[in-house]
Amino acid sequence: CYYSFFFTNIRDTAGGGSLIFSMIMLYQMKKYFNKIKYNTAFTLVETLVAISIFTLSILALMSVLSQGISDTNYAKKKIIAAYLAQEGIEYIRNIRDTYVLYSASGPVGWTSFNSKMIGASCDQVNGCYFDDQNLSYNDQTQPIVDTLLTACGPSCIPLLYNSASGKYGYASGENSGFTRKIKISVISADETKIFSTVSWTQGSGAYQITFSESLFNWIE
């Protein structure tokens, strides 16, 4: 090879001293190639470290994005559940108002209201749910009192979502994933407390939100 030829020429021209020079050159070449080998290996380690850091950064970013999407979906469902729970309170209050205002007297209407709620087992542990699909607002004689109240049993049936009307109910639509339960607690002869609880499942967790309000016999 070239190096052999080069060293042979040195030995032939320089005599015995050329051997020492050749050994020095071999030593220097060995150091040079070892240095190249070391630098190459070090560059490979740096590359692997850089790839690892990049991979961890991507995984961290994906985790943050996934958690953000999950939190957004939870917030959306919680807002819907809050509106549905408030709607439950509004319906029951409307029933109370109708009975109290349009009965022969306030006490008679109040008694009829409580009897309707207790008759549907709304005062029991499992509570009840209301269904307004049979209401006819063309009926001028207290249509809200025609709201159907049904005992829930072990669990209330899920609310259906009608995408055409944007309404939740039990007449038509797809399963919304929400259930609504109404419970009452008779505090005194003139006070009944209403609880409206909406439950839903998201991922591996079960959630619920409860609104409450005290209703009174406000007409003597």
C-alpha positions as CSV (number, residue, x, y, z in Angstrom):
1,C,0.0,0.0,0.0
2,Y,1.0,3.6,-0.1
3,Y,2.1,3.8,3.5
4,S,4.3,0.7,3.1
5,F,5.9,2.1,0.0
6,F,6.4,5.4,1.8
7,F,8.0,3.8,4.9
8,T,10.2,1.6,2.7
9,N,11.5,4.6,0.8
10,I,12.3,6.3,4.1
11,R,14.2,3.2,5.4
12,D,16.1,2.9,2.2
13,T,17.1,6.5,2.1
14,A,17.5,7.3,5.7
15,G,19.1,4.2,7.0
16,G,18.7,2.9,10.5
17,G,17.0,6.1,11.8
18,S,14.1,5.5,9.5
19,L,12.9,2.7,11.7
20,I,12.3,5.0,14.6
21,F,10.6,7.5,12.3
22,S,8.4,4.7,11.0
23,M,7.4,3.7,14.5
24,I,6.6,7.3,15.3
25,M,4.4,7.6,12.2
26,L,2.6,4.4,13.0
27,Y,1.9,5.6,16.5
28,Q,0.6,8.9,15.3
29,M,-1.7,7.1,12.7
30,K,-3.0,4.8,15.4
31,K,-3.9,7.8,17.6
32,Y,-5.5,9.5,14.6
33,F,-7.7,6.6,13.7
34,N,-8.6,6.0,17.4
35,K,-9.7,9.6,17.6
36,I,-11.9,9.2,14.5
37,K,-13.4,6.1,15.9
38,Y,-14.1,7.8,19.3
39,N,-15.6,10.9,17.6
40,T,-17.8,8.7,15.5
41,A,-19.1,6.8,18.5
42,F,-19.7,10.0,20.4
43,T,-21.7,11.5,17.5
44,L,-23.9,8.4,17.5
45,V,-24.5,8.8,21.3
46,E,-25.5,12.4,20.7
47,T,-27.9,11.4,18.0
48,L,-29.6,8.8,20.2
49,V,-29.9,11.3,23.0
50,A,-31.4,13.9,20.6
51,I,-33.9,11.4,19.3
52,S,-34.8,10.4,22.8
53,I,-35.4,14.0,23.9
54,F,-37.5,14.7,20.7
55,T,-39.6,11.6,21.3
56,L,-40.2,12.5,24.9
57,S,-41.2,16.0,23.9
58,I,-43.7,14.7,21.3
59,L,-45.2,12.3,23.9
60,A,-45.5,15.1,26.5
61,L,-47.2,17.3,23.9
62,M,-49.6,14.5,22.9
63,S,-50.4,13.9,26.6
64,V,-51.2,17.6,27.1
65,L,-53.4,17.8,24.0
66,S,-55.2,14.6,25.0
67,Q,-55.9,16.0,28.5
68,G,-57.0,19.3,27.1
69,I,-59.6,17.5,24.8
70,S,-60.8,15.4,27.7
71,D,-61.2,18.5,29.9
72,T,-63.1,20.3,27.1
73,N,-65.5,17.4,26.7
74,Y,-66.0,17.2,30.5
75,A,-66.7,21.0,30.6
76,K,-69.2,20.7,27.8
77,K,-71.1,17.8,29.4
78,K,-71.1,19.6,32.8
79,I,-72.7,22.7,31.3
80,I,-75.4,20.6,29.6
81,A,-76.0,18.7,32.8
82,A,-76.3,22.0,34.7
83,Y,-79.0,23.3,32.3
84,L,-80.9,20.0,32.5
85,A,-80.8,20.1,36.3
86,Q,-82.0,23.7,36.3
87,E,-84.8,22.8,33.8
88,G,-85.9,20.1,36.3
89,I,-86.3,22.7,39.0
90,E,-88.2,25.0,36.7
91,Y,-90.7,22.4,35.6
92,I,-91.5,21.3,39.2
93,R,-91.8,25.0,40.3
94,N,-94.2,25.6,37.4
95,I,-96.3,22.7,38.5
96,R,-96.4,24.1,42.0
97,D,-97.3,27.6,40.8
98,T,-100.1,26.2,38.5
99,Y,-101.7,24.2,41.3
100,V,-101.4,27.0,43.9
101,L,-102.7,29.7,41.6
102,Y,-105.5,28.0,39.8
103,S,-106.9,25.7,42.4
104,A,-109.9,26.7,44.6
105,S,-107.5,28.0,47.2
106,G,-103.8,28.2,47.9
107,P,-103.8,25.4,50.5
108,V,-105.8,23.1,48.2
109,G,-103.4,23.7,45.4
110,W,-100.4,23.1,47.6
111,T,-101.8,19.9,48.9
112,S,-102.6,18.7,45.3
113,F,-99.0,19.5,44.3
114,N,-97.5,17.5,47.1
115,S,-99.9,14.7,46.5
116,K,-98.9,14.5,42.8
117,M,-95.2,14.4,43.7
118,I,-95.6,11.8,46.5
119,G,-97.9,9.7,44.3
120,A,-95.1,9.3,41.8
121,S,-92.7,8.2,44.5
122,C,-90.6,11.4,44.1
123,D,-90.1,11.4,47.9
124,Q,-88.5,7.9,47.8
125,V,-84.8,7.1,47.5
126,N,-84.9,6.4,43.8
127,G,-86.9,9.5,43.0
128,C,-88.9,10.1,39.8
129,Y,-88.7,11.7,36.4
130,F,-91.1,13.9,34.5
131,D,-92.1,13.6,30.8
132,D,-93.8,16.5,29.1
133,Q,-94.3,15.0,25.6
134,N,-98.1,14.7,26.2
135,L,-98.5,18.4,27.1
136,S,-100.8,20.4,24.8
137,Y,-100.3,24.1,25.1
138,N,-103.5,24.7,23.2
139,D,-105.2,23.5,26.4
140,Q,-106.0,26.6,28.3
141,T,-106.9,24.7,31.5
142,Q,-103.6,24.3,33.3
143,P,-101.7,22.2,30.7
144,I,-98.5,21.9,32.9
145,V,-100.4,19.7,35.4
146,D,-100.6,17.1,32.7
147,T,-96.9,16.5,33.0
148,L,-96.4,12.8,33.6
149,L,-94.4,11.9,36.7
150,T,-93.0,8.3,36.9
151,A,-91.1,6.5,39.6
152,C,-87.5,5.8,38.6
153,G,-87.0,2.4,40.1
154,P,-83.4,1.3,40.4
155,S,-82.4,3.9,37.8
156,C,-84.1,6.6,35.7
157,I,-84.3,6.0,32.0
158,P,-81.9,8.1,29.9
159,L,-82.9,11.4,28.3
160,L,-83.0,11.3,24.5
161,Y,-81.6,14.1,22.4
162,N,-83.5,15.3,19.3
163,S,-80.9,16.9,17.0
164,A,-83.7,18.3,14.8
165,S,-85.3,20.3,17.6
166,G,-82.2,20.5,19.9
167,K,-84.4,19.3,22.8
168,Y,-83.9,16.7,25.5
169,G,-86.8,14.4,26.4
170,Y,-88.3,10.9,26.1
171,A,-90.3,11.1,22.9
172,S,-87.7,10.7,20.2
173,G,-84.0,11.0,19.5
174,E,-80.8,9.3,20.4
175,N,-79.5,8.4,23.8
176,S,-77.9,11.5,25.2
177,G,-76.0,9.7,28.0
178,F,-77.7,11.9,30.6
179,T,-80.3,10.8,33.2
180,R,-82.3,13.2,35.3
181,K,-83.9,12.3,38.7
182,I,-86.3,14.5,40.7
183,K,-86.6,14.0,44.5
184,I,-88.6,15.9,47.1
185,S,-88.3,16.3,50.8
186,V,-91.3,17.6,52.7
187,I,-89.7,19.9,55.3
188,S,-92.9,21.3,56.8
189,A,-96.6,21.8,56.0
190,D,-95.7,24.8,54.0
191,E,-92.2,23.9,52.6
192,T,-91.1,21.2,50.2
193,K,-87.5,21.0,49.0
194,I,-86.8,19.9,45.4
195,F,-83.7,18.1,44.2
196,S,-82.9,17.8,40.5
197,T,-79.9,15.5,39.8
198,V,-78.4,14.9,36.4
199,S,-75.9,12.0,36.0
200,W,-73.7,11.0,33.1
201,T,-70.7,8.8,32.3
202,Q,-67.5,10.0,30.6
203,G,-64.6,7.7,30.0
204,S,-64.2,5.5,33.1
205,G,-65.8,8.0,35.5
206,A,-69.4,8.6,36.6
207,Y,-70.4,12.2,37.3
208,Q,-73.5,14.0,38.6
209,I,-74.7,17.5,39.4
210,T,-77.5,18.4,41.7
211,F,-79.5,21.6,42.0
212,S,-82.0,22.1,44.8
213,E,-84.6,24.7,45.8
214,S,-87.1,25.1,48.5
215,L,-90.7,25.6,47.3
216,F,-93.3,27.2,49.6
217,N,-97.0,27.5,49.9
218,W,-96.9,31.2,49.3
219,I,-100.7,31.8,48.9
220,E,-102.8,31.5,52.1
